[in-house]
Amino acid sequence: MSKGIKILIVEDDENLRFLVVHRLQAEGFQVLETSDGQQAIELILNEKPEIVLLDWMLPGKEGSEVCEEVRKAGYEGLVIMMTAKAQDVDKIDAYNFGASDYVTKPFNMDVLVAMLDSKVKFLLNNERSEIHRFGNMEHHPNIHTLYREGKKIELTILENRILLYFLRNPNKVINRDELMLVVWGYNSEVNTRTLDMHIVRLRKKIEVNPETPQLLQTVRGVGYRFNIAE
């Protein structure tokens, strides 16, 4: 499935880069690598890889700067940030510099490969059309966008992940721990207060009256349920 997909690994930890490069080559990806932000920009613009795995903390140029520069230069491929702390994901959203998604370190190689495989399906067009409709809204998860009666509402990476999980599990009570695992990753140290804060932000974008939510409801003592009329 991954044959012919070019992926660039930008990581200054040599051991981690070695492991990722070898695993992805074994999976059939065409792999480029660098430890340097400036060189990464040149490789992205010259080689045009479909996917960039980009470390958040790089010597010289930070991952955010690399991402921002290549986006300004017109690069439209997938940029997946690799971050050591789940808390940094909030910063990834705050900078809003064009990352497509993220993965938290240390990551399990099988988890990384599964994530990339789902991205490859999207690139090969099988899943490009995943759209969820509810109420007067449409969610297009692959472009982090919500449309209400044709009007575009931008979602952060986290809001996008949270909403997508609810829409794939409609009318089901989802506990907070399950949601945090799905959204922030298995090694996350994020607390429930952070999750609740993102739920509040998401409600402001999807609810007619966020104070009395009809769609995204709290199930006291457990978690949340997303109500969609059957």
SULHU-V804879 format. One record per pair of residues at least 24 apart in sequence whose ideal C-beta (glycine too) atoms are under 10 Angstrom apart, sorted by the first residue. I is the first residue (numbers start at 1). J is the second residue. D is the distance in whole Angstrom. If there is no record, write none. Layout:
BEGIN
I:J:D ; I:J:D
END
This chain:
BEGIN
1:27:9 ; 1:28:8 ; 1:116:10 ; 1:117:6 ; 1:120:6 ; 1:121:7 ; 1:124:7 ; 1:126:10 ; 2:27:5 ; 2:28:4 ; 2:29:5 ; 2:30:9 ; 2:50:10 ; 2:51:10 ; 2:113:9 ; 2:116:7 ; 2:117:7 ; 2:119:10 ; 2:120:5 ; 2:121:10 ; 2:123:10 ; 2:124:9 ; 3:27:10 ; 3:28:5 ; 3:29:8 ; 3:30:8 ; 3:120:10 ; 4:28:8 ; 4:29:9 ; 4:30:7 ; 4:50:9 ; 4:120:10 ; 4:124:9 ; 5:29:6 ; 5:30:7 ; 5:31:10 ; 5:49:8 ; 5:50:5 ; 5:51:7 ; 5:116:8 ; 5:119:9 ; 5:120:6 ; 5:123:7 ; 5:124:8 ; 6:30:5 ; 6:31:8 ; 6:32:7 ; 6:47:7 ; 6:48:8 ; 6:49:4 ; 6:50:6 ; 6:51:8 ; 6:52:10 ; 6:77:9 ; 7:31:6 ; 7:32:7 ; 7:33:9 ; 7:49:6 ; 7:50:7 ; 7:51:4 ; 7:52:7 ; 7:53:7 ; 7:77:9 ; 7:78:9 ; 7:80:9 ; 7:116:7 ; 7:119:10 ; 7:120:9 ; 8:32:4 ; 8:33:7 ; 8:34:7 ; 8:40:7 ; 8:43:6 ; 8:44:6 ; 8:47:7 ; 8:48:10 ; 8:49:4 ; 8:50:9 ; 8:51:7 ; 8:52:5 ; 8:53:7 ; 8:54:8 ; 8:77:9 ; 8:79:10 ; 9:33:5 ; 9:34:8 ; 9:35:9 ; 9:40:9 ; 9:49:10 ; 9:51:10 ; 9:52:8 ; 9:53:5 ; 9:54:9 ; 9:55:9 ; 9:82:9 ; 10:34:6 ; 10:35:7 ; 10:36:8 ; 10:37:7 ; 10:39:8 ; 10:40:4 ; 10:41:9 ; 10:43:8 ; 10:44:9 ; 10:52:7 ; 10:53:7 ; 10:54:5 ; 10:55:6 ; 10:58:7 ; 10:61:10 ; 10:63:7 ; 10:66:7 ; 10:67:10 ; 10:79:10 ; 10:81:10 ; 10:82:8 ; 11:35:7 ; 11:40:10 ; 11:53:7 ; 11:54:8 ; 11:55:5 ; 11:57:10 ; 11:58:8 ; 11:63:10 ; 11:82:7 ; 11:105:9 ; 12:36:8 ; 12:37:9 ; 12:55:6 ; 12:57:8 ; 12:58:6 ; 12:59:6 ; 12:60:9 ; 13:55:8 ; 13:57:10 ; 13:82:10 ; 13:84:10 ; 13:105:9 ; 16:55:9 ; 16:82:9 ; 16:105:8 ; 16:106:8 ; 16:107:9 ; 17:53:9 ; 17:55:9 ; 19:109:7 ; 20:53:7 ; 20:82:9 ; 20:107:9 ; 20:109:8 ; 20:112:7 ; 20:113:10 ; 21:53:10 ; 22:109:10 ; 23:109:5 ; 23:110:9 ; 23:112:8 ; 23:113:7 ; 24:51:10 ; 24:53:9 ; 24:109:9 ; 24:112:8 ; 24:113:8 ; 24:116:7 ; 26:113:9 ; 27:109:10 ; 27:112:10 ; 27:113:6 ; 27:116:8 ; 27:117:8 ; 27:120:10 ; 28:120:10 ; 29:113:9 ; 29:116:8 ; 29:120:9 ; 34:58:10 ; 35:59:8 ; 35:60:10 ; 36:60:6 ; 36:61:8 ; 36:66:10 ; 37:61:3 ; 37:62:7 ; 37:63:7 ; 37:64:10 ; 37:65:7 ; 37:66:5 ; 37:67:10 ; 37:69:9 ; 38:65:10 ; 38:66:8 ; 38:69:9 ; 39:66:10 ; 40:66:5 ; 40:67:10 ; 40:69:9 ; 40:70:8 ; 41:65:9 ; 41:66:6 ; 41:67:10 ; 41:69:5 ; 41:70:6 ; 41:73:8 ; 41:75:9 ; 42:70:10 ; 43:70:10 ; 44:69:9 ; 44:70:5 ; 44:71:10 ; 44:73:8 ; 44:75:6 ; 44:77:8 ; 44:79:9 ; 45:69:9 ; 45:70:6 ; 45:73:6 ; 45:74:8 ; 45:75:7 ; 48:75:7 ; 48:76:9 ; 48:77:7 ; 49:75:9 ; 49:77:6 ; 49:78:9 ; 49:79:10 ; 50:76:10 ; 50:77:5 ; 50:78:7 ; 50:119:9 ; 50:120:8 ; 50:123:6 ; 50:124:10 ; 51:77:6 ; 51:78:5 ; 51:79:8 ; 51:80:7 ; 51:100:9 ; 51:116:7 ; 51:119:6 ; 51:120:8 ; 51:123:8 ; 52:77:6 ; 52:78:7 ; 52:79:5 ; 52:80:7 ; 52:81:9 ; 52:99:10 ; 52:100:9 ; 53:78:9 ; 53:79:9 ; 53:80:5 ; 53:81:8 ; 53:82:6 ; 53:103:8 ; 53:112:8 ; 53:116:8 ; 54:79:6 ; 54:80:7 ; 54:81:6 ; 54:82:7 ; 54:83:10 ; 54:99:8 ; 54:102:9 ; 55:81:8 ; 55:82:5 ; 55:83:8 ; 55:84:9 ; 55:105:9 ; 56:81:5 ; 56:82:6 ; 56:83:4 ; 56:84:7 ; 56:85:9 ; 56:88:6 ; 56:89:9 ; 56:91:8 ; 56:92:7 ; 56:99:9 ; 56:102:8 ; 56:104:10 ; 56:105:9 ; 57:82:9 ; 57:83:8 ; 57:84:7 ; 57:85:10 ; 57:88:9 ; 57:105:10 ; 62:95:9 ; 62:97:10 ; 63:88:10 ; 63:92:9 ; 63:95:10 ; 63:97:9 ; 63:99:8 ; 63:102:10 ; 64:91:8 ; 64:92:8 ; 64:94:10 ; 64:95:5 ; 64:96:10 ; 64:97:5 ; 64:98:9 ; 64:99:8 ; 65:95:9 ; 65:97:8 ; 66:97:9 ; 67:92:9 ; 67:95:8 ; 67:97:5 ; 67:98:5 ; 67:99:6 ; 67:100:9 ; 68:95:8 ; 68:96:9 ; 68:97:4 ; 68:98:6 ; 68:99:10 ; 69:97:9 ; 69:98:10 ; 70:97:10 ; 70:98:8 ; 71:97:7 ; 71:98:4 ; 71:99:9 ; 72:97:9 ; 72:98:9 ; 76:100:10 ; 77:123:9 ; 78:116:9 ; 78:119:6 ; 78:120:9 ; 78:122:8 ; 78:123:7 ; 78:142:10 ; 80:112:9 ; 80:115:8 ; 80:116:8 ; 80:119:8 ; 81:157:9 ; 82:107:8 ; 82:112:9 ; 83:185:9 ; 84:187:10 ; 85:187:10 ; 85:188:9 ; 85:189:8 ; 85:190:10 ; 86:180:9 ; 86:183:9 ; 86:184:4 ; 86:185:6 ; 86:186:10 ; 86:187:7 ; 86:188:4 ; 86:189:6 ; 86:190:5 ; 86:194:9 ; 87:184:9 ; 87:188:9 ; 87:189:7 ; 87:190:7 ; 87:191:10 ; 87:194:8 ; 89:156:9 ; 89:157:7 ; 89:158:6 ; 89:161:10 ; 89:183:9 ; 89:184:7 ; 89:185:9 ; 89:188:9 ; 89:190:8 ; 89:194:10 ; 90:156:9 ; 90:157:10 ; 90:158:8 ; 90:190:9 ; 90:194:8 ; 90:197:9 ; 90:198:9 ; 92:156:8 ; 92:157:6 ; 92:158:9 ; 93:155:10 ; 93:156:4 ; 93:157:6 ; 93:158:6 ; 93:159:8 ; 93:160:10 ; 93:198:9 ; 93:201:10 ; 94:156:9 ; 96:154:9 ; 96:156:8 ; 96:157:10 ; 99:144:10 ; 99:157:7 ; 100:142:9 ; 100:143:9 ; 100:144:8 ; 100:157:8 ; 101:144:9 ; 101:157:6 ; 101:160:9 ; 101:161:8 ; 102:157:6 ; 102:158:9 ; 102:161:10 ; 102:184:9 ; 102:185:9 ; 103:185:7 ; 104:184:7 ; 104:185:4 ; 104:186:8 ; 104:187:6 ; 104:188:7 ; 104:189:10 ; 104:190:10 ; 105:185:9 ; 105:187:8 ; 106:185:10 ; 106:186:10 ; 106:187:6 ; 107:185:7 ; 107:186:8 ; 107:187:8 ; 108:185:9 ; 108:186:7 ; 108:187:9 ; 111:185:8 ; 111:186:7 ; 130:164:9 ; 130:167:10 ; 130:168:10 ; 131:167:10 ; 132:163:8 ; 132:164:8 ; 132:166:9 ; 132:167:4 ; 132:168:8 ; 132:170:9 ; 132:228:9 ; 133:167:9 ; 133:228:9 ; 134:163:10 ; 134:166:9 ; 134:167:7 ; 134:170:8 ; 134:206:8 ; 134:215:7 ; 134:226:8 ; 134:227:9 ; 134:228:5 ; 134:229:8 ; 135:206:8 ; 135:207:10 ; 135:208:9 ; 135:214:9 ; 135:215:7 ; 135:227:10 ; 135:228:8 ; 135:229:9 ; 136:208:9 ; 137:163:10 ; 137:205:9 ; 137:206:7 ; 137:215:9 ; 139:163:6 ; 139:164:7 ; 139:166:10 ; 139:167:6 ; 139:206:9 ; 141:165:10 ; 141:167:8 ; 141:168:9 ; 146:202:10 ; 146:205:6 ; 146:206:7 ; 148:205:9 ; 148:206:8 ; 153:204:10 ; 153:205:5 ; 153:206:8 ; 154:205:9 ; 155:201:10 ; 155:202:8 ; 155:205:7 ; 155:206:10 ; 156:198:8 ; 156:201:8 ; 156:202:9 ; 156:205:10 ; 157:183:9 ; 158:183:6 ; 158:184:8 ; 158:190:10 ; 158:194:9 ; 158:195:9 ; 158:197:10 ; 158:198:5 ; 158:201:9 ; 158:202:9 ; 159:183:10 ; 159:198:6 ; 159:199:9 ; 159:201:6 ; 159:202:5 ; 159:204:10 ; 159:205:7 ; 159:206:9 ; 160:202:9 ; 161:198:9 ; 162:195:8 ; 162:198:6 ; 162:199:7 ; 162:201:9 ; 162:202:6 ; 162:216:9 ; 162:224:9 ; 162:226:10 ; 163:202:6 ; 163:205:9 ; 163:206:7 ; 163:215:10 ; 163:216:9 ; 163:226:8 ; 165:226:9 ; 166:199:10 ; 166:202:9 ; 166:206:10 ; 166:215:9 ; 166:216:7 ; 166:224:7 ; 166:225:8 ; 166:226:4 ; 166:227:10 ; 166:228:9 ; 167:226:7 ; 167:228:8 ; 168:226:10 ; 169:225:9 ; 169:226:7 ; 170:225:9 ; 170:226:6 ; 170:227:8 ; 170:228:4 ; 170:229:9 ; 170:230:8 ; 171:225:7 ; 171:226:7 ; 171:227:6 ; 171:228:6 ; 171:229:9 ; 171:230:7 ; 172:223:10 ; 172:224:10 ; 172:225:7 ; 172:226:8 ; 173:217:10 ; 173:219:5 ; 173:222:6 ; 173:223:6 ; 173:224:8 ; 173:225:5 ; 173:226:10 ; 174:219:8 ; 174:222:8 ; 174:223:5 ; 174:224:6 ; 174:225:7 ; 174:226:8 ; 175:219:8 ; 175:221:10 ; 175:222:5 ; 175:223:4 ; 175:224:8 ; 176:219:10 ; 176:221:10 ; 176:222:8 ; 176:223:5 ; 176:224:8 ; 177:223:8 ; 178:223:7 ; 179:223:6 ; 179:224:7 ; 180:223:10 ; 192:223:9 ; 195:223:9 ; 195:224:9 ; 196:224:9 ; 199:223:10 ; 199:224:7
END
